[in-house]
Amino acid sequence: MLHVYHRSTCRLCNSPNVELAVKLDPIPLAENYTLTREEARETPCFPVDLYMCADCGHVQQLDVVDADYLWSKYTYFSGAAKGMPEHFEEVAARIMKEFPLPENSLVVDIGSNDGSLLLPFQKAGLRVLGVDPAEAAAAKANDRGVPTIVAPMSLELARRIRAEHGPARVVCMFNAFAHMDNLQEMLDAIATLLDKDGIFVFESQYIGDIIEKRLIATIFHEHMSHHSAVALEPFFRRHGMELIDLSRAPIQHGSIIGVAQLQGGAHAARPSVAALLEMERRQGLDKIDSLRAFAADIADMRSRIHAWAQARRAEGAVLAGYGAARSGPTLIAQLGLTGMLEYVFDDHPQKVGRFSSGEGLPIVPTRELYERMPPYTVILAWVHAAKIIQEHRKYVEQGGAFVVLCPEPRLVTRDGESPL
Ligand SMILES: [Zn+2]
């Protein structure tokens, strides 16, 4: 059974002029841990190459993994992710402060996961409704008292919600805005849900940061779009909407938070929209050359890391990984570490004792770091690198070395830090 199809047109504007910009190694789906090594090695790999639309500049993956297959095993709970509840509280407070909401307003969150973003709105006395196809997360939201419809958002569902609950004053889509193949229908659904003075708020990884900080770890199958202001601005206009604010956020080391409304809505566009558009044009983010330069950067990092790992293994050294993270398969594949690591440390109860898909690396508990004392431990949970090093000063003091991959590959030893 085939779980992937290759689309031939731009996800935002339907142009057939899509160019391959960054060729990467195919990888297995993230967060898939099997009971046997054989099963792990049999899991299929799918492409994650990046394309750019020559007409609108949108950067995207065109190899689309079937949504049911991609999300059926999804076990991520945003409420359990480090720093996320605090981030959502801040975001909700900011929305309510900057765009005052009348009493009894409806707030709809698309891809609402366990309801973490809706909770602060609900606490403020507003009506809330979540929509998410991931059953386990939606069940958790309903248990917490956040009403959640278990389904993917569609135009039909948007019409039904509007008929049953009235128009939404706020529609949110955090992270999920990059997770959809059918973004055009999604935006029509959002426009259908919105009150004439309502706002749509979204957060997504940002292509400018991906290039600048070499965030190769954020490229996996779920991230189908890597958004930019230059591509989004005309996209919203084609669907009867307009961007009114764009800000950068440090989540995942590089995200944008955008606010849009129906054309002619109550809010004036802020200078931030024109400013980001101007900056992107100045940096050439709407040109394929910027992505080709990124591809060259990644290729250079890959050959350096690969040569280093090969030399250490030739000396007989064991290389371990730390953090069975979502970004693990892509870091290993794109940065030349395939076949180099022996095992991965992680304490997640659903991962320990299992094998990572693709290579079939055993997942072992982190306390074994001190029994096994691998001379080199590559940090795969890249977002938490600083914290992991901090927590395991003892490993470094005892002679172990951590390897940090991005943005510059470096070695952390008891003598200090050095480039790889
Ligand atoms: Zn396009």
Residues whose N, C-alpha, C, O or C-beta is under 5 A from the ligand:
A	BS01	ZN	C10 L12 C13 N14 S15 C53 D55 C56 G57 H58
